[in-house]
Every structure is written in C-alpha cells, then in structure tokens.
Amino acid sequence: MTPMLAAIAAACGTALVVTTPRGKLATQSLNTHVLSLLRPSSKDVGQVRQLAGACLVSFIGGAAACFTLFGTFPPALFGGSFAASLPLAVSRQRRRDRLEVAREAWPRMIDELRVLTSSAGRSIPQSILEIGSSAPAELRQAFLEARREWLLTSDLDRMLGALRRQLTDPTCDAVCETLLVAAELGGSDLDQRLTVLAEDRRVDSRNRREARARQAGVRFARRFVLLVPLGMAAAGLTVGSGGAAYRTPLGQLAVLVALAVTIGCWCWAGAMLRLPTEERVFPS
C-alpha cells in the first residue's frame, strides 16, 4: 500500500508542476492548439510542447497508478490513456472559467461604456481604453493589446479586431460590432442599444448562476464516479488473495470493463451537466 500511495503522490505532484498555467495556454481551446500546429510560431510551438509534456506526465502517472493497483499492463495502458486526456480537459475548463469571468464582468463594463460615450462625452476608442483599465485581471491583457493596436494605427476596426481575437467571447463580439456600427454610421441610439445589451447579459448571467447552483450537488456526486471505484479497487488488494485475483484473465477482463464503464459514466455525466455555450457571431 505504501509504494502505491507514493507513486500516486509523485505522479500528481509532477502533473501539477507541469500543468501550471503559463502565458496563454490556460485560456486556449483545443481548436487553437490545432491551429498552432498548422501555423506554428515559436510561442505556439512552446505551448504545444508544454501541453504534450503535460499529457505525457499524466499518462505516466495514470499508468503507474493502475499498474500499482492491478499489476498488469492492459489496465495500466487504459488508465494512462484516460489520464492523458486530463490536461486537455483542464485547459478547456480554464478557458470556460475565463469566459465565465468575462460573462460576469461585461454587464458592468457595458454600463460604464454607455456612461462614458453618452454622459461623459468620451469618444468610443477612449471609452474602451478607460473601461479596460478597470477590467478584471483575466481580461486586462486583451485591452492592453487593443490599446497597443490603437496607438500604432488609430484604426477603430483594427483595435476592436484585436480585442475580439484576444477575448474570443460572444459578448465582446456583440459589443464591438455595436460600437463599430455606431462609429461608422452614426446615430443617437447607441445609449439605448448598450442598455438593452447590458440587461440581456445580466439576465443570462443570472440564469447561469441559478443553473450552476442547482447542479452543485450533482457535480459533487459526480466525483464519486472516479473515487469510489478506485477506492474499492485499492481496498480489494488487502482482502485475501485480491492482488492475485486481479492478475487472472477473468480479473483483467473485469478490470477493463469496470474502467470503461467508470470513464463512460464520468464523460456522460459531464456532458449532461454542461450548460449551453454561446456561439460567436462575428469570429475574428
């Protein structure tokens, strides 16, 4: 039992060190990783290598844990393959968390934008730069990129394009298109349009919070899909000839079936709990 616990602890510690977010990897989706493979830059290559290293470490850790439990290679390969997908899942979850921060912040930022462009009489580019200075830390880098683009080109379209590319957020797309149309065509209804957009985002954010609150108990129970079977498998090693039973052909088949069912239930539960994702209307 002690070697098993030591192997699991070492694997988890190494995975945490390797998968620590650096740069923009924590906010990239799987599609971005695929694009970086097709059009690699030095930074993209480094990010892909980091993700590949995290997957490799997770595979080794999962395989070591399963091999320690069951003593043969088929379950180890099966468990390692599942563990190797965890860094991708973590990366996608971090991106979802960043989008959630943006979703919570946008109603306030839109209200500030409306006040600046109407009551305060600021220009649209200046208003964007001002709300960027008070944006959440997760979004501030995107506004800095937009500021840099504005200082270099003084082109509102390119400035808003830089902001959309950095945030990849549906609400950001809607705000940028609203501002761009107002700047190009003029009109006095910008204040009203921003008010409606802020209220819509506020309602959407409230509904999502309520949905997640209702799912809290189910999300907690979902963790037992992994913890309980692994705990029972570990306990089986201490009961009579449990270790030898795992190594028999029938035991190996039962282990593989149990792992497949466990992973299938985990993925199915995750799909059922996933809230609808807004599609970007004006992707950059």
WOTAQUI-V386064 format. One record per backbone hydrogen bond with DSSP energy under -1.0 kcal/mol. NH is the residue of the N-H (numbers start at 0). CO is the residue of the C=O. Records with the same first field share a line. If there is no record, write none. Layout:
NH: CO, CO
//
This chain:
4: 0
5: 1
6: 2
7: 3
8: 4
9: 5
10: 6
11: 7
12: 8
13: 9
14: 10
15: 11
16: 12
17: 13
18: 14
24: 21
26: 23
27: 24
32: 28
33: 29
34: 30
35: 31
36: 32
37: 33
38: 34
44: 40
45: 41
46: 42
47: 43
48: 44
49: 45
50: 46
51: 47
52: 48
53: 49
54: 50
55: 51
56: 52
57: 53
58: 54
59: 55
60: 56
61: 57
62: 58
63: 59
64: 60
65: 61
66: 62
67: 63
68: 64
69: 65
70: 66
76: 72
77: 73
78: 74
79: 75
80: 76
81: 77
82: 78
83: 79
84: 81
85: 82
88: 84
89: 85
90: 86
91: 87
92: 88
93: 89
94: 90
95: 91
96: 92
97: 93
98: 94
99: 95
100: 96
101: 97
102: 98
103: 99
104: 100
105: 101
108: 104
109: 105
110: 106
111: 107
112: 108
113: 109
114: 110
115: 111
116: 112
117: 113
119: 114
121: 115
126: 122
127: 123
128: 124
129: 125
130: 126
131: 127
132: 128
138: 135
139: 135
142: 138
143: 139
144: 140
145: 141
146: 142
147: 143
148: 144
149: 145
150: 146
151: 147
152: 148
153: 149
158: 154
159: 155
160: 156
161: 157
162: 158
163: 159
164: 160
165: 161
166: 162
167: 163
172: 168
173: 169
174: 170
175: 171
176: 172
177: 173
178: 174
179: 175
180: 176
181: 177
182: 178
183: 179
184: 180
185: 181
192: 188
193: 189
194: 190
195: 191
196: 192
197: 193
198: 194
199: 195
200: 196
201: 197
202: 198
203: 199
204: 200
205: 201
206: 202
207: 203
208: 204
209: 205
210: 206
211: 207
212: 208
213: 209
214: 210
218: 214
219: 215
220: 216
221: 217
223: 220
224: 221
225: 222
226: 222
227: 223
229: 225
230: 226
231: 227
232: 228
233: 229
234: 230
235: 231
237: 234
241: 238
244: 240
245: 241
251: 247
252: 248
253: 249
254: 250
255: 251
256: 252
257: 253
258: 254
259: 255
260: 256
261: 257
262: 258
263: 259
264: 260
265: 261
266: 262
267: 263
268: 264
269: 265
270: 266
271: 267
272: 268
//
